């Protein structure tokens, strides 16, 4: 699933970033890299979401959310 479709307030693990190297590098500096733990804490009416990662909260639009593949932490690979 992507961060755009992930349920709210559920611990997640980032498994992939489906974008070019430049944007992948930018997202990585924000803490959203493979294996990182995160959680969607809020969703706006327009579809943007607030994502908690490494003690920070990041506002992301739907295009960015759709590029990040995640899985619930309870699932195995």
Backbone bond lengths (Angstrom), bond angles and torsions (degrees), N, CA, C in turn:
res aa  C-N    CA-C-N  psi(-1)  N-CA   C-N-CA  omega(-1)  CA-C   N-CA-C  phi
1 X - - - 1.445 - - 1.517 108.61 -
2 X 1.301 117.09 162.83 1.461 121.58 177.31 1.530 109.72 -101.71
3 X 1.321 116.18 167.73 1.464 119.28 175.49 1.532 111.29 -63.27
4 X 1.336 117.51 -24.12 1.466 120.99 178.75 1.526 111.57 -69.24
5 X 1.327 117.44 -27.31 1.469 120.90 -177.07 1.525 112.78 -108.87
6 X 1.318 117.61 -4.00 1.464 121.42 -178.11 1.528 110.51 -66.90
7 X 1.328 116.51 144.69 1.468 119.16 178.15 1.529 111.56 -69.30
8 X 1.320 115.69 151.43 1.459 121.42 177.06 1.519 111.03 -68.25
9 X 1.329 115.53 150.52 1.463 123.07 173.09 1.535 113.02 54.87
10 X 1.319 116.92 37.92 1.461 122.34 177.28 1.521 108.05 -121.61
11 X 1.329 118.57 126.84 1.462 119.65 177.10 1.533 110.28 -62.35
12 X 1.332 115.48 130.53 1.456 121.78 -176.32 1.516 110.41 -127.87
13 X 1.332 115.41 159.71 1.456 122.30 173.36 1.517 108.04 -123.65
14 X 1.330 116.99 131.21 1.467 121.32 177.53 1.528 107.88 -73.80
15 X 1.341 116.64 129.41 1.462 120.62 179.44 1.525 112.68 -111.58
16 X 1.333 118.94 -23.86 1.469 120.84 179.44 1.517 110.64 -164.98
17 X 1.328 114.55 155.41 1.459 122.31 173.82 1.522 106.66 -123.34
18 X 1.324 116.59 110.81 1.460 122.44 -173.30 1.525 111.62 -92.18
19 X 1.329 116.18 71.62 1.457 121.29 -178.39 1.519 109.94 -154.10
20 X 1.316 116.62 -179.18 1.463 120.55 179.66 1.526 110.82 -72.95
21 X 1.321 116.14 165.79 1.463 122.12 -175.21 1.530 113.03 -59.76
22 X 1.325 118.54 -38.41 1.456 120.71 -179.12 1.513 113.08 -61.87
23 X 1.314 116.05 -48.51 1.466 119.79 179.60 1.530 110.55 -70.79
24 X 1.320 117.39 -35.69 1.467 120.96 177.11 1.529 109.56 -60.36
25 X 1.321 116.90 -40.45 1.456 120.90 178.77 1.523 110.99 -65.22
26 X 1.312 117.32 -42.23 1.473 121.93 178.67 1.526 111.21 -62.65
27 X 1.322 116.36 -45.59 1.463 121.23 179.37 1.533 109.98 -63.56
28 X 1.320 115.83 -37.80 1.462 120.92 179.27 1.526 111.42 -63.19
29 X 1.333 117.31 -38.94 1.470 119.62 178.91 1.524 111.82 -65.71
30 X 1.334 116.28 -21.83 1.470 120.66 176.43 1.527 111.93 -83.35
31 X 1.341 116.02 -4.73 1.462 120.43 178.97 1.513 114.28 102.11
32 X 1.323 118.38 -4.70 1.465 121.61 -177.91 1.530 110.18 -94.87
33 X 1.339 114.66 80.11 1.458 121.50 178.70 1.523 108.41 -124.77
34 X 1.312 116.97 167.34 1.461 120.63 -179.77 1.516 112.33 -50.42
35 X 1.319 116.50 130.04 1.453 122.50 -179.69 1.516 115.18 88.97
36 X 1.336 117.57 -9.83 1.466 120.77 -179.50 1.528 110.63 -70.30
37 X 1.304 115.42 143.22 1.465 120.92 175.86 1.519 108.98 -92.80
38 X 1.320 115.75 137.73 1.463 120.43 179.66 1.519 109.56 -150.02
39 X 1.331 114.85 175.26 1.462 120.94 -179.42 1.522 108.62 -156.36
40 X 1.330 116.57 134.00 1.462 120.79 174.94 1.528 106.56 -81.48
41 X 1.329 115.99 118.92 1.464 119.06 -175.51 1.524 114.12 -102.78
42 X 1.333 116.71 -19.37 1.461 119.04 -179.80 1.519 109.90 -158.93
43 X 1.346 115.24 147.58 1.467 121.29 176.20 1.524 108.77 -124.85
44 X 1.329 116.58 138.46 1.463 120.95 178.08 1.517 110.36 -93.69
45 X 1.309 116.68 168.03 1.462 120.92 179.12 1.529 112.19 -61.95
46 X 1.319 117.68 -31.87 1.458 121.38 -179.45 1.514 114.06 -80.53
47 X 1.333 118.72 -2.95 1.454 122.03 178.87 1.512 114.53 101.36
48 X 1.342 117.90 -12.26 1.460 119.88 176.08 1.529 108.61 -66.41
49 X 1.313 115.82 158.74 1.462 120.27 -178.77 1.523 110.39 -138.00
50 X 1.319 114.89 156.29 1.453 122.43 172.75 1.526 105.68 -103.19
51 X 1.329 115.86 124.83 1.458 121.85 -177.08 1.518 108.88 -115.75
52 X 1.335 116.38 128.32 1.462 121.78 175.92 1.520 108.12 -91.91
53 X 1.344 115.39 128.46 1.469 121.35 177.83 1.525 108.74 -150.52
54 X 1.323 116.21 130.84 1.466 122.35 178.28 1.522 113.40 49.48
55 X 1.313 117.37 42.80 1.459 121.43 177.08 1.515 115.58 80.09
56 X 1.327 117.69 -0.64 1.466 121.77 179.10 1.529 109.41 -113.91
57 X 1.321 115.48 163.59 1.460 121.47 174.51 1.517 108.26 -120.38
58 X 1.320 115.45 130.66 1.459 121.74 -174.98 1.519 109.00 -121.54
59 X 1.334 117.10 129.19 1.465 121.83 174.71 1.524 107.61 -85.86
60 X 1.333 116.35 129.64 1.464 120.89 -177.58 1.522 109.93 -133.15
61 X 1.344 116.41 139.94 1.462 119.83 176.31 1.529 110.12 -84.97
62 X 1.329 116.14 171.07 1.463 120.07 -174.10 1.524 113.17 -64.15
63 X 1.325 117.87 -33.63 1.469 118.21 179.78 1.525 110.69 -64.02
64 X 1.318 117.69 -40.32 1.463 121.11 177.83 1.528 111.08 -70.06
65 X 1.323 116.73 -41.32 1.462 120.74 179.75 1.521 111.59 -60.41
66 X 1.326 117.03 -36.76 1.468 121.01 -179.06 1.521 112.94 -72.15
67 X 1.319 118.40 -14.06 1.470 121.81 179.25 1.521 112.98 -87.85
68 X 1.325 117.57 -13.30 1.457 121.50 -175.57 1.525 111.22 -105.29
69 X 1.321 115.42 113.89 1.459 121.39 178.69 1.529 108.84 -88.68
70 X 1.322 116.14 134.15 1.465 121.99 -178.68 1.521 109.82 -135.57
71 X 1.321 114.83 165.93 1.468 121.09 171.91 1.521 108.00 -139.61
72 X 1.322 116.86 150.64 1.463 118.93 175.67 1.532 108.81 -61.50
73 X 1.303 117.38 144.53 1.470 120.90 -177.38 1.516 113.80 -61.69
74 X 1.309 118.47 -23.64 1.453 120.61 -178.07 1.520 112.97 -77.46
75 X 1.333 118.30 -16.65 1.458 121.58 178.90 1.513 110.78 -78.87
76 X 1.332 115.67 149.63 1.454 120.50 174.25 1.508 108.93 -96.08
77 X 1.307 117.26 160.55 1.453 121.14 -179.23 1.451 108.81 -73.66
